[in-house]
């Protein structure tokens, strides 16, 4: 069975008003947990990379590799 928003609305309409607080809390908890479960994308991961090296590291990386320069 495919659950649609309409089915959810019907189910909520059938509840007593006393249960609405509980349903609202469940929906909010689910909403928050599902938004935090999303995996970060590639660009988000790349933004978190930190390289510790000299300012000219990219321009002179070959010199650092062969030992002409020292970090």
CHARMM internal coordinates of N, CA and C (Angstrom, degrees):
IC EDIT
DIST 1 N 1 CA 1.4381
DIST 1 CA 1 C 1.5269
ANGL 1 N 1 CA 1 C 108.37
DIST 1 C 2 N 1.2993
ANGL 1 CA 1 C 2 N 117.13
DIHE 1 N 1 CA 1 C 2 N 132.05
DIST 2 N 2 CA 1.4546
ANGL 1 C 2 N 2 CA 122.87
DIHE 1 CA 1 C 2 N 2 CA 177.40
DIST 2 CA 2 C 1.5239
ANGL 2 N 2 CA 2 C 109.13
DIHE 1 C 2 N 2 CA 2 C -90.85
DIST 2 C 3 N 1.3124
ANGL 2 CA 2 C 3 N 115.19
DIHE 2 N 2 CA 2 C 3 N 123.67
DIST 3 N 3 CA 1.4618
ANGL 2 C 3 N 3 CA 120.14
DIHE 2 CA 2 C 3 N 3 CA 179.75
DIST 3 CA 3 C 1.5215
ANGL 3 N 3 CA 3 C 108.14
DIHE 2 C 3 N 3 CA 3 C -87.78
DIST 3 C 4 N 1.3001
ANGL 3 CA 3 C 4 N 115.46
DIHE 3 N 3 CA 3 C 4 N 127.50
DIST 4 N 4 CA 1.4572
ANGL 3 C 4 N 4 CA 121.72
DIHE 3 CA 3 C 4 N 4 CA 178.58
DIST 4 CA 4 C 1.5179
ANGL 4 N 4 CA 4 C 109.85
DIHE 3 C 4 N 4 CA 4 C -115.37
DIST 4 C 5 N 1.2982
ANGL 4 CA 4 C 5 N 116.44
DIHE 4 N 4 CA 4 C 5 N 168.71
DIST 5 N 5 CA 1.4673
ANGL 4 C 5 N 5 CA 120.29
DIHE 4 CA 4 C 5 N 5 CA 177.21
DIST 5 CA 5 C 1.5249
ANGL 5 N 5 CA 5 C 110.26
DIHE 4 C 5 N 5 CA 5 C -62.07
DIST 5 C 6 N 1.3305
ANGL 5 CA 5 C 6 N 115.87
DIHE 5 N 5 CA 5 C 6 N -33.92
DIST 6 N 6 CA 1.4613
ANGL 5 C 6 N 6 CA 119.55
DIHE 5 CA 5 C 6 N 6 CA 179.37
DIST 6 CA 6 C 1.5312
ANGL 6 N 6 CA 6 C 110.68
DIHE 5 C 6 N 6 CA 6 C -63.67
DIST 6 C 7 N 1.3480
ANGL 6 CA 6 C 7 N 116.64
DIHE 6 N 6 CA 6 C 7 N -41.82
DIST 7 N 7 CA 1.4646
ANGL 6 C 7 N 7 CA 119.86
DIHE 6 CA 6 C 7 N 7 CA 178.02
DIST 7 CA 7 C 1.5228
ANGL 7 N 7 CA 7 C 110.79
DIHE 6 C 7 N 7 CA 7 C -64.00
DIST 7 C 8 N 1.3063
ANGL 7 CA 7 C 8 N 116.23
DIHE 7 N 7 CA 7 C 8 N -39.22
DIST 8 N 8 CA 1.4691
ANGL 7 C 8 N 8 CA 119.70
DIHE 7 CA 7 C 8 N 8 CA 177.88
DIST 8 CA 8 C 1.5229
ANGL 8 N 8 CA 8 C 110.65
DIHE 7 C 8 N 8 CA 8 C -64.88
DIST 8 C 9 N 1.3164
ANGL 8 CA 8 C 9 N 116.16
DIHE 8 N 8 CA 8 C 9 N -42.52
DIST 9 N 9 CA 1.4743
ANGL 8 C 9 N 9 CA 119.95
DIHE 8 CA 8 C 9 N 9 CA 177.69
DIST 9 CA 9 C 1.5249
ANGL 9 N 9 CA 9 C 110.85
DIHE 8 C 9 N 9 CA 9 C -60.25
DIST 9 C 10 N 1.3356
ANGL 9 CA 9 C 10 N 116.74
DIHE 9 N 9 CA 9 C 10 N -43.34
DIST 10 N 10 CA 1.4616
ANGL 9 C 10 N 10 CA 120.14
DIHE 9 CA 9 C 10 N 10 CA 179.03
DIST 10 CA 10 C 1.5215
ANGL 10 N 10 CA 10 C 111.36
DIHE 9 C 10 N 10 CA 10 C -62.35
DIST 10 C 11 N 1.3259
ANGL 10 CA 10 C 11 N 116.15
DIHE 10 N 10 CA 10 C 11 N -41.83
DIST 11 N 11 CA 1.4646
ANGL 10 C 11 N 11 CA 119.89
DIHE 10 CA 10 C 11 N 11 CA 179.99
DIST 11 CA 11 C 1.5210
ANGL 11 N 11 CA 11 C 110.62
DIHE 10 C 11 N 11 CA 11 C -64.90
DIST 11 C 12 N 1.3203
ANGL 11 CA 11 C 12 N 116.50
DIHE 11 N 11 CA 11 C 12 N -40.35
DIST 12 N 12 CA 1.4638
ANGL 11 C 12 N 12 CA 120.26
DIHE 11 CA 11 C 12 N 12 CA 179.20
DIST 12 CA 12 C 1.5230
ANGL 12 N 12 CA 12 C 110.74
DIHE 11 C 12 N 12 CA 12 C -67.31
DIST 12 C 13 N 1.3286
ANGL 12 CA 12 C 13 N 116.80
DIHE 12 N 12 CA 12 C 13 N -39.69
DIST 13 N 13 CA 1.4705
ANGL 12 C 13 N 13 CA 120.50
DIHE 12 CA 12 C 13 N 13 CA 178.72
DIST 13 CA 13 C 1.5224
ANGL 13 N 13 CA 13 C 111.17
DIHE 12 C 13 N 13 CA 13 C -60.54
DIST 13 C 14 N 1.3270
ANGL 13 CA 13 C 14 N 117.34
DIHE 13 N 13 CA 13 C 14 N -29.96
DIST 14 N 14 CA 1.4553
ANGL 13 C 14 N 14 CA 121.21
DIHE 13 CA 13 C 14 N 14 CA -178.41
DIST 14 CA 14 C 1.5203
ANGL 14 N 14 CA 14 C 113.83
DIHE 13 C 14 N 14 CA 14 C -80.72
DIST 14 C 15 N 1.3248
ANGL 14 CA 14 C 15 N 118.07
DIHE 14 N 14 CA 14 C 15 N -6.62
DIST 15 N 15 CA 1.4642
ANGL 14 C 15 N 15 CA 121.20
DIHE 14 CA 14 C 15 N 15 CA -178.34
DIST 15 CA 15 C 1.5282
ANGL 15 N 15 CA 15 C 111.56
DIHE 14 C 15 N 15 CA 15 C -83.59
DIST 15 C 16 N 1.3185
ANGL 15 CA 15 C 16 N 114.18
DIHE 15 N 15 CA 15 C 16 N 154.73
DIST 16 N 16 CA 1.4650
ANGL 15 C 16 N 16 CA 120.17
DIHE 15 CA 15 C 16 N 16 CA 171.49
DIST 16 CA 16 C 1.5238
ANGL 16 N 16 CA 16 C 108.07
DIHE 15 C 16 N 16 CA 16 C -71.75
DIST 16 C 17 N 1.3160
ANGL 16 CA 16 C 17 N 115.72
DIHE 16 N 16 CA 16 C 17 N 149.83
DIST 17 N 17 CA 1.4638
ANGL 16 C 17 N 17 CA 119.90
DIHE 16 CA 16 C 17 N 17 CA 178.87
DIST 17 CA 17 C 1.5295
ANGL 17 N 17 CA 17 C 111.64
DIHE 16 C 17 N 17 CA 17 C -59.94
DIST 17 C 18 N 1.3045
ANGL 17 CA 17 C 18 N 117.25
DIHE 17 N 17 CA 17 C 18 N -26.27
DIST 18 N 18 CA 1.4645
ANGL 17 C 18 N 18 CA 121.35
DIHE 17 CA 17 C 18 N 18 CA -179.85
DIST 18 CA 18 C 1.5312
ANGL 18 N 18 CA 18 C 111.82
DIHE 17 C 18 N 18 CA 18 C -66.10
DIST 18 C 19 N 1.3370
ANGL 18 CA 18 C 19 N 117.53
DIHE 18 N 18 CA 18 C 19 N -24.76
DIST 19 N 19 CA 1.4610
ANGL 18 C 19 N 19 CA 121.47
DIHE 18 CA 18 C 19 N 19 CA -178.12
DIST 19 CA 19 C 1.5289
ANGL 19 N 19 CA 19 C 113.33
DIHE 18 C 19 N 19 CA 19 C -91.03
DIST 19 C 20 N 1.3138
ANGL 19 CA 19 C 20 N 117.52
DIHE 19 N 19 CA 19 C 20 N -7.83
DIST 20 N 20 CA 1.4608
ANGL 19 C 20 N 20 CA 120.12
DIHE 19 CA 19 C 20 N 20 CA -174.66
DIST 20 CA 20 C 1.5305
ANGL 20 N 20 CA 20 C 112.64
DIHE 19 C 20 N 20 CA 20 C -63.67
DIST 20 C 21 N 1.3211
ANGL 20 CA 20 C 21 N 117.40
DIHE 20 N 20 CA 20 C 21 N -36.51
DIST 21 N 21 CA 1.4665
ANGL 20 C 21 N 21 CA 120.15
DIHE 20 CA 20 C 21 N 21 CA 178.19
DIST 21 CA 21 C 1.5265
ANGL 21 N 21 CA 21 C 111.07
DIHE 20 C 21 N 21 CA 21 C -59.88
DIST 21 C 22 N 1.3367
ANGL 21 CA 21 C 22 N 115.86
DIHE 21 N 21 CA 21 C 22 N -45.37
DIST 22 N 22 CA 1.4627
ANGL 21 C 22 N 22 CA 120.35
DIHE 21 CA 21 C 22 N 22 CA -179.74
DIST 22 CA 22 C 1.5260
ANGL 22 N 22 CA 22 C 111.35
DIHE 21 C 22 N 22 CA 22 C -63.40
DIST 22 C 23 N 1.3172
ANGL 22 CA 22 C 23 N 116.72
DIHE 22 N 22 CA 22 C 23 N -42.75
DIST 23 N 23 CA 1.4643
ANGL 22 C 23 N 23 CA 120.73
DIHE 22 CA 22 C 23 N 23 CA 179.81
DIST 23 CA 23 C 1.5269
ANGL 23 N 23 CA 23 C 110.25
DIHE 22 C 23 N 23 CA 23 C -64.26
DIST 23 C 24 N 1.2989
ANGL 23 CA 23 C 24 N 116.40
DIHE 23 N 23 CA 23 C 24 N -41.66
DIST 24 N 24 CA 1.4724
ANGL 23 C 24 N 24 CA 120.65
DIHE 23 CA 23 C 24 N 24 CA 179.32
DIST 24 CA 24 C 1.5248
ANGL 24 N 24 CA 24 C 110.52
DIHE 23 C 24 N 24 CA 24 C -61.48
DIST 24 C 25 N 1.3233
ANGL 24 CA 24 C 25 N 117.02
DIHE 24 N 24 CA 24 C 25 N -44.14
DIST 25 N 25 CA 1.4659
ANGL 24 C 25 N 25 CA 120.80
DIHE 24 CA 24 C 25 N 25 CA 179.27
DIST 25 CA 25 C 1.5261
ANGL 25 N 25 CA 25 C 110.30
DIHE 24 C 25 N 25 CA 25 C -62.11
DIST 25 C 26 N 1.3103
ANGL 25 CA 25 C 26 N 117.44
DIHE 25 N 25 CA 25 C 26 N -42.66
DIST 26 N 26 CA 1.4657
ANGL 25 C 26 N 26 CA 120.98
DIHE 25 CA 25 C 26 N 26 CA 178.41
DIST 26 CA 26 C 1.5247
ANGL 26 N 26 CA 26 C 111.54
DIHE 25 C 26 N 26 CA 26 C -61.62
DIST 26 C 27 N 1.3133
ANGL 26 CA 26 C 27 N 116.55
DIHE 26 N 26 CA 26 C 27 N -43.88
DIST 27 N 27 CA 1.4647
ANGL 26 C 27 N 27 CA 120.67
DIHE 26 CA 26 C 27 N 27 CA -179.57
DIST 27 CA 27 C 1.5295
ANGL 27 N 27 CA 27 C 110.16
DIHE 26 C 27 N 27 CA 27 C -64.08
DIST 27 C 28 N 1.3354
ANGL 27 CA 27 C 28 N 117.50
DIHE 27 N 27 CA 27 C 28 N -44.57
DIST 28 N 28 CA 1.4646
ANGL 27 C 28 N 28 CA 120.98
DIHE 27 CA 27 C 28 N 28 CA 179.64
DIST 28 CA 28 C 1.5279
ANGL 28 N 28 CA 28 C 110.93
DIHE 27 C 28 N 28 CA 28 C -63.34
DIST 28 C 29 N 1.3363
ANGL 28 CA 28 C 29 N 118.11
DIHE 28 N 28 CA 28 C 29 N -41.53
DIST 29 N 29 CA 1.4587
ANGL 28 C 29 N 29 CA 121.63
DIHE 28 CA 28 C 29 N 29 CA 178.77
DIST 29 CA 29 C 1.5230
ANGL 29 N 29 CA 29 C 110.48
DIHE 28 C 29 N 29 CA 29 C -63.38
DIST 29 C 30 N 1.3142
ANGL 29 CA 29 C 30 N 116.21
DIHE 29 N 29 CA 29 C 30 N -43.42
DIST 30 N 30 CA 1.4563
ANGL 29 C 30 N 30 CA 120.37
DIHE 29 CA 29 C 30 N 30 CA 178.91
DIST 30 CA 30 C 1.5233
ANGL 30 N 30 CA 30 C 110.60
DIHE 29 C 30 N 30 CA 30 C -63.66
DIST 30 C 31 N 1.3096
ANGL 30 CA 30 C 31 N 115.87
DIHE 30 N 30 CA 30 C 31 N -42.98
DIST 31 N 31 CA 1.4585
ANGL 30 C 31 N 31 CA 120.91
DIHE 30 CA 30 C 31 N 31 CA -179.83
DIST 31 CA 31 C 1.5242
ANGL 31 N 31 CA 31 C 110.95
DIHE 30 C 31 N 31 CA 31 C -61.35
DIST 31 C 32 N 1.3047
ANGL 31 CA 31 C 32 N 117.14
DIHE 31 N 31 CA 31 C 32 N -45.04
DIST 32 N 32 CA 1.4665
ANGL 31 C 32 N 32 CA 121.11
DIHE 31 CA 31 C 32 N 32 CA 179.67
DIST 32 CA 32 C 1.5153
ANGL 32 N 32 CA 32 C 111.89
DIHE 31 C 32 N 32 CA 32 C -67.30
DIST 32 C 33 N 1.3240
ANGL 32 CA 32 C 33 N 117.90
DIHE 32 N 32 CA 32 C 33 N -41.84
DIST 33 N 33 CA 1.4584
ANGL 32 C 33 N 33 CA 120.19
DIHE 32 CA 32 C 33 N 33 CA -178.18
DIST 33 CA 33 C 1.5222
ANGL 33 N 33 CA 33 C 111.47
DIHE 32 C 33 N 33 CA 33 C -70.46
DIST 33 C 34 N 1.3217
ANGL 33 CA 33 C 34 N 117.92
DIHE 33 N 33 CA 33 C 34 N -35.04
DIST 34 N 34 CA 1.4634
ANGL 33 C 34 N 34 CA 119.12
DIHE 33 CA 33 C 34 N 34 CA 179.93
DIST 34 CA 34 C 1.5219
ANGL 34 N 34 CA 34 C 111.40
DIHE 33 C 34 N 34 CA 34 C -73.07
DIST 34 C 35 N 1.3246
ANGL 34 CA 34 C 35 N 117.75
DIHE 34 N 34 CA 34 C 35 N -29.81
DIST 35 N 35 CA 1.4663
ANGL 34 C 35 N 35 CA 119.19
DIHE 34 CA 34 C 35 N 35 CA 178.63
DIST 35 CA 35 C 1.5221
ANGL 35 N 35 CA 35 C 111.11
DIHE 34 C 35 N 35 CA 35 C -74.49
DIST 35 C 36 N 1.3279
ANGL 35 CA 35 C 36 N 118.13
DIHE 35 N 35 CA 35 C 36 N -26.80
DIST 36 N 36 CA 1.4648
ANGL 35 C 36 N 36 CA 120.07
DIHE 35 CA 35 C 36 N 36 CA 178.56
DIST 36 CA 36 C 1.5183
ANGL 36 N 36 CA 36 C 112.30
DIHE 35 C 36 N 36 CA 36 C -87.33
DIST 36 C 37 N 1.3176
ANGL 36 CA 36 C 37 N 118.16
DIHE 36 N 36 CA 36 C 37 N -12.02
DIST 37 N 37 CA 1.4595
ANGL 36 C 37 N 37 CA 121.59
DIHE 36 CA 36 C 37 N 37 CA 179.85
DIST 37 CA 37 C 1.5167
ANGL 37 N 37 CA 37 C 113.51
DIHE 36 C 37 N 37 CA 37 C -81.47
DIST 37 C 38 N 1.3102
ANGL 37 CA 37 C 38 N 117.52
DIHE 37 N 37 CA 37 C 38 N -14.50
DIST 38 N 38 CA 1.4490
ANGL 37 C 38 N 38 CA 119.47
DIHE 37 CA 37 C 38 N 38 CA -176.12
DIST 38 CA 38 C 1.5183
ANGL 38 N 38 CA 38 C 110.39
DIHE 37 C 38 N 38 CA 38 C -65.06
DIST 38 C 39 N 1.3292
ANGL 38 CA 38 C 39 N 115.30
DIHE 38 N 38 CA 38 C 39 N 134.17
DIST 39 N 39 CA 1.4583
ANGL 38 C 39 N 39 CA 119.49
DIHE 38 CA 38 C 39 N 39 CA 178.69
DIST 39 CA 39 C 1.5242
ANGL 39 N 39 CA 39 C 109.47
DIHE 38 C 39 N 39 CA 39 C -73.92
DIST 39 C 40 N 1.3247
ANGL 39 CA 39 C 40 N 116.42
DIHE 39 N 39 CA 39 C 40 N 140.96
DIST 40 N 40 CA 1.4627
ANGL 39 C 40 N 40 CA 118.18
DIHE 39 CA 39 C 40 N 40 CA 177.31
DIST 40 CA 40 C 1.5325
ANGL 40 N 40 CA 40 C 109.94
DIHE 39 C 40 N 40 CA 40 C -68.56
DIST 40 C 41 N 1.3045
ANGL 40 CA 40 C 41 N 115.40
DIHE 40 N 40 CA 40 C 41 N 145.96
DIST 41 N 41 CA 1.4497
ANGL 40 C 41 N 41 CA 120.53
DIHE 40 CA 40 C 41 N 41 CA 179.75
DIST 41 CA 41 C 1.5229
ANGL 41 N 41 CA 41 C 111.73
DIHE 40 C 41 N 41 CA 41 C -77.04
DIST 41 C 42 N 1.3052
ANGL 41 CA 41 C 42 N 115.91
DIHE 41 N 41 CA 41 C 42 N 174.22
DIST 42 N 42 CA 1.4557
ANGL 41 C 42 N 42 CA 122.00
DIHE 41 CA 41 C 42 N 42 CA -178.47
DIST 42 CA 42 C 1.5225
ANGL 42 N 42 CA 42 C 111.53
DIHE 41 C 42 N 42 CA 42 C -59.30
DIST 42 C 43 N 1.3231
ANGL 42 CA 42 C 43 N 117.28
DIHE 42 N 42 CA 42 C 43 N -45.08
DIST 43 N 43 CA 1.4590
ANGL 42 C 43 N 43 CA 119.49
DIHE 42 CA 42 C 43 N 43 CA -178.42
DIST 43 CA 43 C 1.5281
ANGL 43 N 43 CA 43 C 111.38
DIHE 42 C 43 N 43 CA 43 C -64.66
DIST 43 C 44 N 1.3176
ANGL 43 CA 43 C 44 N 117.58
DIHE 43 N 43 CA 43 C 44 N -36.55
DIST 44 N 44 CA 1.4671
ANGL 43 C 44 N 44 CA 120.30
DIHE 43 CA 43 C 44 N 44 CA 176.80
DIST 44 CA 44 C 1.5192
ANGL 44 N 44 CA 44 C 110.85
DIHE 43 C 44 N 44 CA 44 C -63.76
DIST 44 C 45 N 1.3202
ANGL 44 CA 44 C 45 N 116.30
DIHE 44 N 44 CA 44 C 45 N -40.73
DIST 45 N 45 CA 1.4617
ANGL 44 C 45 N 45 CA 120.35
DIHE 44 CA 44 C 45 N 45 CA 178.20
DIST 45 CA 45 C 1.5288
ANGL 45 N 45 CA 45 C 110.85
DIHE 44 C 45 N 45 CA 45 C -65.78
DIST 45 C 46 N 1.3196
ANGL 45 CA 45 C 46 N 116.43
DIHE 45 N 45 CA 45 C 46 N -42.13
DIST 46 N 46 CA 1.4641
ANGL 45 C 46 N 46 CA 119.87
DIHE 45 CA 45 C 46 N 46 CA -179.14
DIST 46 CA 46 C 1.5241
ANGL 46 N 46 CA 46 C 111.76
DIHE 45 C 46 N 46 CA 46 C -65.33
DIST 46 C 47 N 1.3343
ANGL 46 CA 46 C 47 N 117.37
DIHE 46 N 46 CA 46 C 47 N -33.28
DIST 47 N 47 CA 1.4571
ANGL 46 C 47 N 47 CA 120.37
DIHE 46 CA 46 C 47 N 47 CA 179.56
DIST 47 CA 47 C 1.5249
ANGL 47 N 47 CA 47 C 111.74
DIHE 46 C 47 N 47 CA 47 C -66.53
DIST 47 C 48 N 1.3129
ANGL 47 CA 47 C 48 N 117.48
DIHE 47 N 47 CA 47 C 48 N -23.75
DIST 48 N 48 CA 1.4618
ANGL 47 C 48 N 48 CA 120.82
DIHE 47 CA 47 C 48 N 48 CA -178.10
DIST 48 CA 48 C 1.5244
ANGL 48 N 48 CA 48 C 112.90
DIHE 47 C 48 N 48 CA 48 C -86.07
DIST 48 C 49 N 1.3266
ANGL 48 CA 48 C 49 N 117.96
DIHE 48 N 48 CA 48 C 49 N -8.06
DIST 49 N 49 CA 1.4596
ANGL 48 C 49 N 49 CA 120.71
DIHE 48 CA 48 C 49 N 49 CA -179.83
DIST 49 CA 49 C 1.5178
ANGL 49 N 49 CA 49 C 109.41
DIHE 48 C 49 N 49 CA 49 C -71.32
DIST 49 C 50 N 1.3084
ANGL 49 CA 49 C 50 N 115.10
DIHE 49 N 49 CA 49 C 50 N 130.37
DIST 50 N 50 CA 1.4554
ANGL 49 C 50 N 50 CA 120.73
DIHE 49 CA 49 C 50 N 50 CA 177.63
DIST 50 CA 50 C 1.5179
ANGL 50 N 50 CA 50 C 108.46
DIHE 49 C 50 N 50 CA 50 C -121.60
DIST 50 C 51 N 1.3146
ANGL 50 CA 50 C 51 N 116.79
DIHE 50 N 50 CA 50 C 51 N 127.84
DIST 51 N 51 CA 1.4549
ANGL 50 C 51 N 51 CA 121.95
DIHE 50 CA 50 C 51 N 51 CA 179.20
DIST 51 CA 51 C 1.5129
ANGL 51 N 51 CA 51 C 108.05
DIHE 50 C 51 N 51 CA 51 C -109.39
DIST 51 C 52 N 1.3147
ANGL 51 CA 51 C 52 N 114.96
DIHE 51 N 51 CA 51 C 52 N 126.90
DIST 52 N 52 CA 1.4493
ANGL 51 C 52 N 52 CA 120.74
DIHE 51 CA 51 C 52 N 52 CA 178.46
DIST 52 CA 52 C 1.5271
ANGL 52 N 52 CA 52 C 107.47
DIHE 51 C 52 N 52 CA 52 C -102.31
DIST 52 C 53 N 1.3095
ANGL 52 CA 52 C 53 N 116.29
DIHE 52 N 52 CA 52 C 53 N 107.59
DIST 53 N 53 CA 1.4549
ANGL 52 C 53 N 53 CA 120.45
DIHE 52 CA 52 C 53 N 53 CA -179.28
DIST 53 CA 53 C 1.5113
ANGL 53 N 53 CA 53 C 110.44
DIHE 52 C 53 N 53 CA 53 C -166.52
DIST 53 C 54 N 1.3228
ANGL 53 CA 53 C 54 N 116.13
DIHE 53 N 53 CA 53 C 54 N 174.48
DIST 54 N 54 CA 1.4664
ANGL 53 C 54 N 54 CA 119.69
DIHE 53 CA 53 C 54 N 54 CA 179.36
DIST 54 CA 54 C 1.5170
ANGL 54 N 54 CA 54 C 111.73
DIHE 53 C 54 N 54 CA 54 C -66.55
DIST 54 C 55 N 1.3451
ANGL 54 CA 54 C 55 N 116.48
DIHE 54 N 54 CA 54 C 55 N 159.56
DIST 55 N 55 CA 1.4626
ANGL 54 C 55 N 55 CA 120.90
DIHE 54 CA 54 C 55 N 55 CA -177.28
DIST 55 CA 55 C 1.5202
ANGL 55 N 55 CA 55 C 112.65
DIHE 54 C 55 N 55 CA 55 C -61.92
DIST 55 C 56 N 1.3177
ANGL 55 CA 55 C 56 N 118.00
DIHE 55 N 55 CA 55 C 56 N -32.41
DIST 56 N 56 CA 1.4659
ANGL 55 C 56 N 56 CA 120.70
DIHE 55 CA 55 C 56 N 56 CA -178.04
DIST 56 CA 56 C 1.5254
ANGL 56 N 56 CA 56 C 112.29
DIHE 55 C 56 N 56 CA 56 C -93.94
DIST 56 C 57 N 1.3171
ANGL 56 CA 56 C 57 N 116.82
DIHE 56 N 56 CA 56 C 57 N 18.08
DIST 57 N 57 CA 1.4630
ANGL 56 C 57 N 57 CA 121.54
DIHE 56 CA 56 C 57 N 57 CA -175.50
DIST 57 CA 57 C 1.5274
ANGL 57 N 57 CA 57 C 112.35
DIHE 56 C 57 N 57 CA 57 C -58.14
DIST 57 C 58 N 1.3234
ANGL 57 CA 57 C 58 N 117.38
DIHE 57 N 57 CA 57 C 58 N -46.85
DIST 58 N 58 CA 1.4658
ANGL 57 C 58 N 58 CA 120.33
DIHE 57 CA 57 C 58 N 58 CA -177.35
DIST 58 CA 58 C 1.5206
ANGL 58 N 58 CA 58 C 110.98
DIHE 57 C 58 N 58 CA 58 C -66.69
DIST 58 C 59 N 1.3222
ANGL 58 CA 58 C 59 N 117.03
DIHE 58 N 58 CA 58 C 59 N -40.65
DIST 59 N 59 CA 1.4582
ANGL 58 C 59 N 59 CA 120.72
DIHE 58 CA 58 C 59 N 59 CA -177.15
DIST 59 CA 59 C 1.5269
ANGL 59 N 59 CA 59 C 111.52
DIHE 58 C 59 N 59 CA 59 C -72.16
DIST 59 C 60 N 1.3174
ANGL 59 CA 59 C 60 N 117.74
DIHE 59 N 59 CA 59 C 60 N -31.05
DIST 60 N 60 CA 1.4670
ANGL 59 C 60 N 60 CA 121.13
DIHE 59 CA 59 C 60 N 60 CA -175.35
DIST 60 CA 60 C 1.5239
ANGL 60 N 60 CA 60 C 112.65
DIHE 59 C 60 N 60 CA 60 C -121.71
DIST 60 C 61 N 1.3184
ANGL 60 CA 60 C 61 N 117.34
DIHE 60 N 60 CA 60 C 61 N 30.64
DIST 61 N 61 CA 1.4586
ANGL 60 C 61 N 61 CA 119.84
DIHE 60 CA 60 C 61 N 61 CA -175.77
DIST 61 CA 61 C 1.5239
ANGL 61 N 61 CA 61 C 111.90
DIHE 60 C 61 N 61 CA 61 C -60.12
DIST 61 C 62 N 1.3326
ANGL 61 CA 61 C 62 N 117.59
DIHE 61 N 61 CA 61 C 62 N -35.10
DIST 62 N 62 CA 1.4718
ANGL 61 C 62 N 62 CA 119.79
DIHE 61 CA 61 C 62 N 62 CA 179.00
DIST 62 CA 62 C 1.5260
ANGL 62 N 62 CA 62 C 110.95
DIHE 61 C 62 N 62 CA 62 C -64.19
DIST 62 C 63 N 1.3281
ANGL 62 CA 62 C 63 N 117.97
DIHE 62 N 62 CA 62 C 63 N -37.09
DIST 63 N 63 CA 1.4612
ANGL 62 C 63 N 63 CA 120.70
DIHE 62 CA 62 C 63 N 63 CA 178.62
DIST 63 CA 63 C 1.5319
ANGL 63 N 63 CA 63 C 110.44
DIHE 62 C 63 N 63 CA 63 C -66.62
DIST 63 C 64 N 1.3143
ANGL 63 CA 63 C 64 N 117.69
DIHE 63 N 63 CA 63 C 64 N -35.44
DIST 64 N 64 CA 1.4570
ANGL 63 C 64 N 64 CA 120.47
DIHE 63 CA 63 C 64 N 64 CA 177.54
DIST 64 CA 64 C 1.5199
ANGL 64 N 64 CA 64 C 110.61
DIHE 63 C 64 N 64 CA 64 C -70.21
DIST 64 C 65 N 1.3218
ANGL 64 CA 64 C 65 N 117.70
DIHE 64 N 64 CA 64 C 65 N -38.06
DIST 65 N 65 CA 1.4597
ANGL 64 C 65 N 65 CA 121.51
DIHE 64 CA 64 C 65 N 65 CA -178.50
DIST 65 CA 65 C 1.5303
ANGL 65 N 65 CA 65 C 111.05
DIHE 64 C 65 N 65 CA 65 C -65.36
DIST 65 C 66 N 1.3155
ANGL 65 CA 65 C 66 N 117.56
DIHE 65 N 65 CA 65 C 66 N -43.65
DIST 66 N 66 CA 1.4700
ANGL 65 C 66 N 66 CA 119.58
DIHE 65 CA 65 C 66 N 66 CA -177.41
DIST 66 CA 66 C 1.5245
ANGL 66 N 66 CA 66 C 112.42
DIHE 65 C 66 N 66 CA 66 C -86.22
DIST 66 C 67 N 1.3186
ANGL 66 CA 66 C 67 N 118.23
DIHE 66 N 66 CA 66 C 67 N -2.89
DIST 67 N 67 CA 1.4507
ANGL 66 C 67 N 67 CA 122.14
DIHE 66 CA 66 C 67 N 67 CA 172.96
DIST 67 CA 67 C 1.5012
ANGL 67 N 67 CA 67 C 115.78
DIHE 66 C 67 N 67 CA 67 C 93.43
DIST 67 C 68 N 1.3253
ANGL 67 CA 67 C 68 N 119.51
DIHE 67 N 67 CA 67 C 68 N 7.47
DIST 68 N 68 CA 1.4589
ANGL 67 C 68 N 68 CA 121.58
DIHE 67 CA 67 C 68 N 68 CA 178.21
DIST 68 CA 68 C 1.5205
ANGL 68 N 68 CA 68 C 110.99
DIHE 67 C 68 N 68 CA 68 C -68.04
DIST 68 C 69 N 1.3264
ANGL 68 CA 68 C 69 N 116.16
DIHE 68 N 68 CA 68 C 69 N -31.83
DIST 69 N 69 CA 1.4628
ANGL 68 C 69 N 69 CA 121.92
DIHE 68 CA 68 C 69 N 69 CA 177.99
DIST 69 CA 69 C 1.5129
ANGL 69 N 69 CA 69 C 108.52
DIHE 68 C 69 N 69 CA 69 C -121.93
DIST 69 C 70 N 1.3303
ANGL 69 CA 69 C 70 N 115.38
DIHE 69 N 69 CA 69 C 70 N 152.30
DIST 70 N 70 CA 1.4630
ANGL 69 C 70 N 70 CA 121.10
DIHE 69 CA 69 C 70 N 70 CA 177.94
DIST 70 CA 70 C 1.5085
ANGL 70 N 70 CA 70 C 109.42
DIHE 69 C 70 N 70 CA 70 C -122.71
DIST 70 C 71 N 1.3264
ANGL 70 CA 70 C 71 N 115.50
DIHE 70 N 70 CA 70 C 71 N 138.26
DIST 71 N 71 CA 1.4631
ANGL 70 C 71 N 71 CA 120.77
DIHE 70 CA 70 C 71 N 71 CA -178.81
DIST 71 CA 71 C 1.5015
ANGL 71 N 71 CA 71 C 112.67
DIHE 70 C 71 N 71 CA 71 C -71.55
END
COOR INIT
IC SEED 1 N 1 CA 1 C
IC BUILD
